[in-house]
Amino acid sequence: METTSKGRLTQPLIRENGAHRHATWDEALDRVAQAFQQQVKKHGPNTFGMFSCSKTTNELNYAAQKFVRTVIGTNNIDSCNRT
């Protein structure tokens, strides 16, 4: 039994000079972290927001709000728990 679709990505791609190239997970995550840091420095932490899902676990929602509040530095997090 095949566990993945033939068209599914199995490793990160990074765009350079208009083309994509394969990258390691560490490189891709480092790039995301650097981009987040640049935007927070340029526009402030309230430029970010996060929306979490009520269908996930309490632990994942807790981790999401902890990340946004402690790493990014904003309280802009919401979910659809009220519905």
VEXDREN-2710 file (C-alpha; in Angstrom, 1 decimal):
% VEXDREN-2710
k/r/px/py/pz
1/MET/0.0/0.0/0.0
2/GLU/1.4/3.4/-1.0
3/THR/1.3/5.9/1.9
4/THR/1.9/9.1/-0.1
5/SER/0.6/10.6/-3.2
6/LYS/3.0/10.8/-6.2
7/GLY/2.6/14.6/-6.3
8/ARG/3.1/15.2/-2.6
9/LEU/6.2/17.1/-1.5
10/THR/8.4/15.1/0.8
11/GLN/11.1/17.7/1.5
12/PRO/11.1/21.5/1.6
13/LEU/11.7/23.7/-1.4
14/ILE/13.3/27.1/-1.3
15/ARG/12.8/29.7/-4.0
16/GLU/16.0/31.3/-5.3
17/ASN/16.2/33.4/-8.4
18/GLY/12.7/32.5/-9.5
19/ALA/13.3/28.7/-9.3
20/HIS/12.8/26.2/-6.5
21/ARG/15.5/24.0/-5.1
22/HIS/15.4/21.2/-2.6
23/ALA/16.6/22.1/0.9
24/THR/17.0/20.5/4.3
25/TRP/14.4/20.9/7.0
26/ASP/16.9/22.9/9.1
27/GLU/17.6/25.3/6.3
28/ALA/13.9/25.8/5.5
29/LEU/13.0/26.4/9.2
30/ASP/15.9/28.7/9.7
31/ARG/14.7/30.8/6.7
32/VAL/11.2/31.0/8.1
33/ALA/12.5/32.0/11.6
34/GLN/14.8/34.7/10.0
35/ALA/11.9/36.1/8.0
36/PHE/9.6/36.2/11.1
37/GLN/12.4/38.0/13.0
38/GLN/12.9/40.5/10.2
39/GLN/9.2/41.3/10.0
40/VAL/8.8/41.7/13.8
41/LYS/11.9/44.0/13.8
42/LYS/10.5/46.1/10.8
43/HIS/6.8/46.3/11.7
44/GLY/6.6/45.2/15.4
45/PRO/5.1/42.0/16.8
46/ASN/1.5/43.0/16.3
47/THR/2.0/42.6/12.5
48/PHE/1.5/38.8/13.2
49/GLY/-1.6/36.9/14.2
50/MET/-2.5/33.3/14.5
51/PHE/-5.7/31.4/14.1
52/SER/-5.9/28.0/15.8
53/CYS/-8.5/25.3/15.3
54/SER/-11.0/24.1/17.9
55/LYS/-10.8/20.6/16.4
56/THR/-7.2/20.1/17.5
57/THR/-6.1/19.1/21.0
58/ASN/-5.9/21.5/23.9
59/GLU/-2.2/20.8/24.0
60/LEU/-1.6/22.0/20.4
61/ASN/-3.8/25.1/21.0
62/TYR/-1.7/25.8/24.1
63/ALA/1.5/25.4/22.2
64/ALA/0.2/27.8/19.5
65/GLN/-0.7/30.5/21.9
66/LYS/2.5/30.1/23.8
67/PHE/4.5/30.5/20.6
68/VAL/2.7/33.6/19.5
69/ARG/2.8/35.2/22.9
70/THR/6.4/34.4/23.9
71/VAL/8.3/34.0/20.6
72/ILE/6.5/36.6/18.4
73/GLY/5.4/38.8/21.3
74/THR/1.8/39.4/20.4
75/ASN/-1.6/38.5/21.8
76/ASN/-3.1/38.3/18.4
77/ILE/-4.4/34.7/18.5
78/ASP/-7.9/33.5/18.1
79/SER/-9.7/30.3/17.4
80/CYS/-13.2/29.1/16.5
81/ASN/-13.8/27.6/19.9
82/ARG/-16.9/29.8/20.4
83/THR/-18.8/28.3/17.6
END
